[in-house]
Amino acid sequence: MATETQPLWQLIEQQLLDLGSADLDAGSREKTIQRVAKVLDETGANVSLDGGNMLLLRRAVETRAKAGRPLWKDITDATAALTFDDVVNPHAATLKIVRNLGSTFPAVKESERIADIRKMVDRTKLDLFVSKAKGLPDDQGIRLLITEDVEPEVLIARLGITQEKLDEVNAAIAAEQAEVARVEGLLEKVADQPDDARIKHLIDNEVSDELIIQLAKVDQSALDGVKRSMEAELAEKKRLAEEEAARKKAEADGPPLEDIPADEMLEHIESIREILEFSEVEAEIRQMCEQSSLPKALVDIAVSEPDKLDELESKAGG
């Protein structure tokens, strides 16, 4: 029988940590076994009244006496000495510990104990990655633990962040993955093209420099070369875009005062006066005038110098 958090063999080994040679002498060994069994009973492990558990304890004490040192110290020392390179492959790290201890403590080679030692290795791996994550800037630590498939509730607790923060980082990662998928799709369309054509295709589709280099597998100098060749083209695109924006603005603003025919001037002024009867609030006046497609030049006068409308009306023959 084991407790809720640890298997019985580990609880036994922990109790054997501080035993001295006098406790392990043949004449006092049975007394030591009974004392340890009682301590374990008090922790909730049924040892004294369970034949199988008592046999497990006796074998552990016999092995402890023969080895001359406690197994638990060897295991904890081995897991504490693990490095990042070791825990990259926790299965291999576990087997290495088992191989190193197995000749002196044969019981560690049992499948259940190997699985228990693997859990200890996994906990050490988590500790190492959490320590590293806490030293990383911005959200890199959170991303590191997400990459290592740390359970969300464990990640939140160990890094001291909120669920909202974790959701934010997960959303950012999902957006980045979607962008990678988009770029990979773009590259498929130009897979048979030379590098400069593929790079240009990605630039035209607003792909970041980082992803171009990463996914198109080109270097910075190749990217810079294509950008230089595209400068004239990009400048022309910018000029045309600015001209189009200016044209749309002019179209929305309407003609200047001097270009408005007299009959249209009178119609516009009449419409503005009707609007002024509804509101004196500038924002509301401008909104209603815009909805009526009235020239901006007239609207500006209506909200700033409304009396000037009479002068304009007179000039137009009204």
C-alpha positions in Angstrom: 0.0 0.0 0.0 1.2 3.5 -0.7 0.2 7.0 0.4 -1.6 9.4 -1.9 1.6 11.1 -3.0 4.4 8.5 -2.9 4.8 4.8 -3.5 5.6 2.8 -0.4 9.1 1.9 -1.5 10.1 5.6 -1.6 8.6 6.1 1.9 10.6 3.2 3.2 13.8 4.5 1.6 13.3 7.9 3.1 13.0 6.3 6.6 16.3 4.5 6.0 18.2 7.7 5.2 19.5 8.4 8.7 20.1 4.8 9.9 23.6 4.2 11.3 25.7 1.1 11.4 24.4 0.3 14.9 20.8 0.3 13.6 21.8 -2.2 10.8 23.9 -4.6 12.8 22.5 -8.2 12.7 21.7 -8.1 16.4 19.6 -4.9 16.2 18.3 -5.1 12.6 14.9 -6.6 13.6 14.3 -4.0 16.2 15.1 -1.3 13.5 12.6 -2.9 11.1 9.9 -2.9 13.7 10.6 0.7 14.6 10.5 1.8 11.0 7.3 -0.1 10.4 5.7 1.7 13.3 6.7 5.1 12.0 5.3 4.2 8.6 2.1 3.0 10.2 1.7 6.4 11.8 2.0 8.1 8.4 -0.9 6.0 7.1 1.0 3.3 5.4 -0.2 -0.1 6.5 3.1 -1.9 7.0 3.1 -3.8 10.3 0.0 -5.7 9.6 0.6 -6.4 5.9 2.9 -9.3 5.1 3.8 -8.1 1.7 4.7 -4.6 3.0 6.8 -6.0 5.8 8.7 -8.1 3.3 9.3 -5.0 1.2 10.7 -3.3 4.3 12.9 -6.2 5.3 14.4 -6.4 1.8 15.1 -2.6 1.8 16.8 -2.8 5.2 18.9 -5.8 4.1 20.0 -4.0 0.9 20.7 -0.8 2.9 23.0 -2.7 5.2 24.7 -4.5 2.4 25.2 -1.3 0.3 26.6 0.7 3.2 24.7 3.8 2.0 21.0 4.9 1.5 19.4 4.4 -1.9 17.3 7.5 -1.4 20.3 9.8 -1.2 21.8 8.3 -4.4 18.5 8.8 -6.2 17.9 12.4 -5.1 21.6 13.3 -5.8 21.3 11.8 -9.3 18.1 13.7 -10.1 19.5 16.9 -8.6 22.5 16.6 -10.9 20.5 16.5 -14.1 21.1 19.2 -16.6 19.1 20.6 -19.5 21.0 18.3 -21.8 20.0 15.3 -19.7 16.3 16.1 -19.4 15.8 16.7 -23.2 15.3 13.0 -23.2 13.8 12.1 -19.8 13.4 8.4 -20.6 17.2 8.1 -21.4 18.0 10.1 -18.2 15.8 7.7 -16.1 17.5 4.6 -17.6 20.9 6.0 -16.9 20.1 6.5 -13.2 18.7 3.0 -13.0 21.8 1.5 -14.7 24.1 3.4 -12.3 22.3 2.3 -9.2 21.0 -1.1 -10.3 24.1 -3.2 -9.5 24.0 -2.0 -5.8 20.3 -1.6 -5.5 18.7 -4.3 -7.8 15.1 -3.4 -6.9 15.3 -0.1 -8.8 15.3 -2.2 -12.1 11.7 -3.3 -11.4 9.3 -1.7 -13.9 7.2 0.0 -11.3 10.2 1.6 -9.7 11.6 2.7 -13.1 8.2 4.5 -13.7 8.5 6.1 -10.2 12.0 7.3 -10.9 10.8 8.7 -14.3 8.3 10.8 -12.4 11.1 12.2 -10.3 13.1 13.0 -13.5 10.0 14.7 -15.0 9.7 16.9 -11.8 13.3 17.8 -12.1 12.9 18.7 -15.7 9.9 20.9 -14.9 11.9 22.7 -12.1 14.8 23.3 -14.6 12.5 24.7 -17.3 10.5 26.9 -14.8 13.8 28.3 -13.5 14.9 29.1 -17.0 11.5 30.5 -18.0 11.5 32.9 -15.0 14.7 34.4 -16.4 13.5 35.0 -19.9 12.1 38.5 -21.0 8.6 39.3 -22.1 6.4 36.3 -22.8 9.3 34.0 -23.8 9.1 32.1 -20.5 5.4 31.3 -20.9 6.1 30.2 -24.5 8.9 27.9 -23.4 6.6 26.0 -21.0 3.8 25.9 -23.5 6.3 24.3 -26.0 7.2 21.8 -23.3 3.5 20.8 -22.9 3.4 21.9 -19.3 -0.2 21.6 -18.1 -1.9 25.0 -18.0 -2.8 25.0 -14.3 0.8 24.0 -13.5 2.2 26.7 -15.8 -0.1 29.4 -14.2 0.9 28.3 -10.7 4.6 28.0 -11.3 5.0 31.3 -13.2 2.5 33.2 -11.1 0.4 34.5 -14.0 -3.3 34.7 -14.7 -5.5 32.6 -17.0 -6.1 35.7 -19.0 -2.4 36.2 -19.6 -2.0 32.6 -20.7 -5.0 32.9 -23.0 -3.4 36.0 -24.5 -0.1 34.2 -25.2 -1.9 31.2 -26.6 -3.9 33.5 -29.0 -0.6 35.1 -30.1 0.9 31.7 -30.8 -2.2 30.6 -32.8 -2.0 33.8 -34.9 1.7 33.2 -35.6 0.9 29.6 -36.6 -1.9 30.8 -38.9 0.6 33.2 -40.5 3.1 30.5 -41.0 0.4 28.4 -42.7 -0.5 31.3 -44.9 3.1 31.9 -46.0 3.6 28.2 -46.7 0.6 28.4 -49.0 2.1 31.4 -50.8 5.3 29.5 -51.3 3.5 26.5 -52.8 2.2 28.8 -55.6 5.8 29.8 -56.6 7.6 26.6 -55.6 9.1 26.3 -59.1 10.3 29.9 -59.3 13.9 31.2 -58.5 14.6 32.7 -55.1 14.2 36.3 -56.2 10.8 35.7 -57.6 9.7 33.8 -54.5 11.0 36.6 -52.2 9.2 39.2 -54.3 6.0 37.2 -54.1 6.2 37.1 -50.3 7.1 40.8 -50.1 4.1 41.7 -52.3 1.9 39.7 -49.9 3.2 41.6 -46.8 5.2 38.7 -45.3 7.6 39.8 -42.5 11.4 39.6 -43.2 11.8 37.0 -40.5 9.3 34.6 -42.0 10.7 35.1 -45.5 14.2 34.1 -44.3 12.9 31.3 -42.2 10.3 29.7 -44.6 11.8 30.6 -48.0 15.2 29.4 -46.7 17.1 32.4 -48.0 19.6 34.7 -46.4 19.4 38.4 -45.5 21.6 39.4 -48.4 19.2 37.8 -50.9 16.3 39.5 -49.3 18.1 42.9 -49.3 18.9 42.5 -53.0 15.3 41.9 -54.0 14.2 44.9 -51.9 16.7 47.2 -53.7 15.4 46.0 -57.1 11.9 46.7 -55.9 12.5 50.2 -54.6 11.4 52.0 -57.8 8.4 49.7 -58.1 7.4 50.3 -54.5 7.9 54.1 -54.9 5.6 54.1 -57.9 3.0 52.1 -55.9 3.2 54.5 -53.1 2.8 57.5 -55.4 -0.3 56.0 -57.1 -1.8 55.1 -53.7 -1.3 58.7 -52.5 -2.8 60.1 -55.7 -5.8 57.8 -55.3 -6.3 58.8 -51.7 -6.1 62.5 -52.7 -8.6 61.9 -55.5 -11.1 60.2 -53.1 -10.7 63.0 -50.6 -11.3 65.6 -53.2 -14.3 63.7 -54.5 -15.7 63.4 -50.9 -15.0 67.1 -50.2 -16.7 68.4 -53.4 -15.6 71.3 -55.6 -14.1 74.5 -54.2 -16.4 77.6 -54.0 -15.2 79.1 -57.3 -16.1 75.9 -59.2 -19.7 75.6 -58.0 -22.2 76.8 -60.6 -24.6 79.5 -59.5 -27.8 77.4 -59.7 -26.1 74.6 -57.7 -24.8 77.1 -55.2 -28.3 78.3 -54.5 -29.6 74.7 -54.0 -26.7 73.9 -51.7 -27.3 77.0 -49.5 -31.0 76.3 -49.3 -30.2 72.7 -48.1 -27.7 74.0 -45.6 -30.2 76.4 -44.1 -32.7 73.6 -43.7 -30.1 71.6 -41.8 -29.2 74.6 -39.6 -32.8 74.8 -38.5 -32.5 71.3 -37.1 -29.3 71.7 -35.2 -26.6 74.2 -34.0 -24.1 71.4 -33.1 -21.2 71.5 -35.5 -20.7 67.7 -35.5 -24.3 67.1 -36.3 -24.4 69.8 -39.0 -21.3 68.3 -40.7 -22.8 64.8 -40.5 -26.1 65.8 -42.1 -24.3 67.9 -44.7 -22.1 64.9 -45.6 -25.1 62.7 -45.9 -26.6 65.2 -48.3 -23.3 65.3 -50.3 -22.9 69.1 -49.8 -19.5 70.6 -50.8 -17.1 70.8 -47.8 -16.1 74.3 -48.7 -19.7 75.5 -48.1 -20.1 73.4 -45.0 -17.0 74.9 -43.5 -18.6 78.4 -44.0 -21.9 77.2 -42.6 -20.3 76.2 -39.2 -17.8 79.0 -38.9 -19.3 82.0 -40.7 -23.0 81.3 -41.3 -23.7 84.9 -42.1 -21.5 84.6 -45.2 -24.1 82.3 -46.8 -26.2 85.5 -47.5 -23.2 87.0 -49.4 -22.7 83.9 -51.4 -26.4 83.6 -52.2 -26.5 87.2 -53.4 -23.5 86.6 -55.7 -25.2 83.5 -57.1 -28.2 85.7 -58.0 -30.5 84.6 -55.1 
